[in-house]
């Protein structure tokens, strides 16, 4: 069977940074991450790293995730 590659791009807006970081922390803790507390620390992790933790399930049914990456986009408030 030929290998079929798919690329997905998501742009998200974080409306509650504290809740977003807490969700990343909780998922990391559930997965046995050695230092899930880093997701709560602004100086240690970015929102992009939090998004990667939350949105990259590690595996999909019938597929492998070859890589995931993030880019933090800081926009000026309107």
Secondary structure, DSSP 8 states (H G I E B T S, - for coil): --------------S-HHHHHHHHHHHHHHTT-TTGGGGG-TTT--HHHHHHHHH--S-BTTB---------------
